[in-house]
Amino acid sequence: MAADLQTEPRFYEDVYRTELEVWVDALVQDEHFGSCLVISETLCHPHGGGQKGDRATLRLPEPHARALGAAGGLAIADTRKADGRILHVLFEQPRAPGLAQGYTANFIRVEAPVPDAATLRNCIVPVRLVESGASRMAGVLTASP
């Protein structure tokens, strides 16, 4: 992949924006992440600081979608930063990889992915500890669940 292909981060400009028209620059194979798209600009935050990378859907023009076997669009499973570039990791390899670049597409960020059980556990435990500590500070004795 050419080193000059960069993705312009747009997620700082408007945090509530969920759609963006983008140019698909390249489909690349990353040794760690597999099939990845490099697009002109993005609304997805890449993985970092303990946070998972954003997920999204890339809605394709009809002829490309049919050829790639992606009628609903290409699912972006993760967003990563590698070698100074933002990579959009695809959920699966497109059926016709040669057609997965060189056109304008509608980029839609997934707002709230369904959390897995481990994520929910990690959120619930600290809340219970805070509730318990706050009750003790207020002079109320509470039983631990």
C-alpha positions as CSV (number, residue, x, y, z in Angstrom):
1,M,0.0,0.0,0.0
2,A,1.3,3.4,-0.8
3,A,2.5,5.3,2.2
4,D,0.7,8.5,1.2
5,L,-2.8,6.9,1.7
6,Q,-4.1,8.6,4.9
7,T,-7.5,8.7,6.5
8,E,-8.7,12.1,7.7
9,P,-10.2,11.7,11.3
10,R,-13.5,13.5,11.4
11,F,-14.6,12.2,14.8
12,Y,-13.4,15.3,16.7
13,E,-15.4,17.7,14.5
14,D,-18.9,16.5,15.4
15,V,-19.2,13.6,17.9
16,Y,-22.9,13.1,17.1
17,R,-22.4,12.6,13.4
18,T,-23.0,9.1,12.2
19,E,-22.9,9.3,8.4
20,L,-20.2,10.4,6.0
21,E,-19.6,10.0,2.3
22,V,-16.1,8.7,1.8
23,W,-13.8,7.5,-1.0
24,V,-12.5,4.0,-0.7
25,D,-8.8,4.2,-1.3
26,A,-7.5,0.7,-0.9
27,L,-8.2,-2.8,0.4
28,V,-5.1,-4.1,2.2
29,Q,-4.1,-7.3,4.0
30,D,-2.6,-6.5,7.4
31,E,-0.5,-9.3,9.0
32,H,-2.2,-8.7,12.4
33,F,-5.8,-7.7,11.4
34,G,-6.5,-9.3,8.0
35,S,-8.6,-7.5,5.4
36,C,-8.7,-3.8,6.0
37,L,-10.0,-0.8,4.1
38,V,-8.2,2.5,3.9
39,I,-10.8,5.3,3.3
40,S,-10.5,9.0,2.7
41,E,-12.0,10.0,6.1
42,T,-13.6,8.4,9.1
43,L,-16.0,8.8,12.0
44,C,-14.5,5.8,13.8
45,H,-12.1,6.1,16.7
46,P,-9.3,3.6,16.4
47,H,-8.5,1.1,19.2
48,G,-6.5,2.8,22.0
49,G,-6.3,3.9,25.6
50,G,-8.1,0.7,26.8
51,Q,-11.1,1.4,24.5
52,K,-12.2,-0.9,21.7
53,G,-12.1,0.5,18.1
54,D,-15.4,1.6,16.7
55,R,-17.5,-0.6,14.4
56,A,-19.4,0.6,11.3
57,T,-21.0,-0.3,8.0
58,L,-19.8,0.9,4.7
59,R,-22.8,1.1,2.3
60,L,-21.7,0.5,-1.2
61,P,-23.0,1.6,-4.6
62,E,-25.3,-1.1,-5.9
63,P,-23.1,-2.6,-8.6
64,H,-20.1,-2.9,-6.2
65,A,-22.3,-4.3,-3.4
66,R,-23.6,-7.1,-5.7
67,A,-20.1,-7.9,-7.1
68,L,-18.6,-8.1,-3.6
69,G,-21.5,-10.1,-2.2
70,A,-22.2,-7.4,0.3
71,A,-25.8,-6.3,-0.3
72,G,-26.1,-4.8,3.2
73,G,-22.7,-3.2,2.9
74,L,-19.3,-4.1,4.3
75,A,-19.2,-4.7,8.0
76,I,-16.3,-3.0,9.8
77,A,-15.6,-5.1,12.8
78,D,-12.9,-2.9,14.4
79,T,-10.9,0.2,13.7
80,R,-7.1,0.2,14.3
81,K,-4.1,2.4,13.9
82,A,-1.1,0.9,12.3
83,D,2.0,2.5,10.8
84,G,0.4,5.9,11.2
85,R,-2.7,4.9,9.3
86,I,-6.3,4.3,10.4
87,L,-7.3,0.8,9.2
88,H,-11.0,-0.3,9.1
89,V,-10.9,-4.1,9.8
90,L,-13.5,-6.0,7.8
91,F,-15.6,-8.6,9.4
92,E,-15.0,-10.9,6.4
93,Q,-13.0,-10.9,3.2
94,P,-15.0,-9.5,0.2
95,R,-15.9,-12.0,-2.4
96,A,-14.2,-10.0,-5.2
97,P,-11.4,-8.1,-3.5
98,G,-10.2,-6.4,-6.6
99,L,-13.5,-4.4,-6.7
100,A,-13.3,-3.2,-3.1
101,Q,-11.6,0.1,-3.9
102,G,-11.8,3.1,-6.1
103,Y,-15.4,4.4,-5.5
104,T,-17.4,6.7,-3.2
105,A,-19.5,5.0,-0.5
106,N,-21.7,6.0,2.4
107,F,-20.0,5.3,5.7
108,I,-22.3,4.7,8.7
109,R,-20.9,4.4,12.2
110,V,-22.4,1.8,14.5
111,E,-23.6,3.8,17.6
112,A,-24.0,1.3,20.4
113,P,-22.8,-2.3,19.8
114,V,-24.4,-4.9,22.1
115,P,-21.9,-5.4,24.9
116,D,-20.7,-9.0,25.7
117,A,-21.1,-10.6,29.1
118,A,-17.6,-9.8,30.2
119,T,-18.1,-6.1,29.5
120,L,-21.3,-6.0,31.4
121,R,-19.6,-7.7,34.4
122,N,-16.8,-5.1,34.4
123,C,-19.4,-2.3,34.5
124,I,-21.6,-3.7,37.2
125,V,-19.0,-4.6,39.8
126,P,-17.5,-1.1,40.2
127,V,-21.1,0.4,40.5
128,R,-21.9,-2.0,43.3
129,L,-18.6,-1.1,45.1
130,V,-19.4,2.6,44.8
131,E,-22.9,2.2,46.0
132,S,-21.7,0.1,49.0
133,G,-19.0,2.7,49.9
134,A,-21.4,5.6,49.6
135,S,-23.9,3.9,51.9
136,R,-21.3,3.2,54.5
137,M,-20.1,6.8,54.4
138,A,-23.7,7.9,55.0
139,G,-23.9,5.8,58.1
140,V,-26.1,3.1,56.6
141,L,-25.0,-0.5,57.0
142,T,-25.5,-2.5,53.8
143,A,-25.2,-6.2,53.1
144,S,-23.0,-7.2,50.1
145,P,-24.9,-9.1,47.4
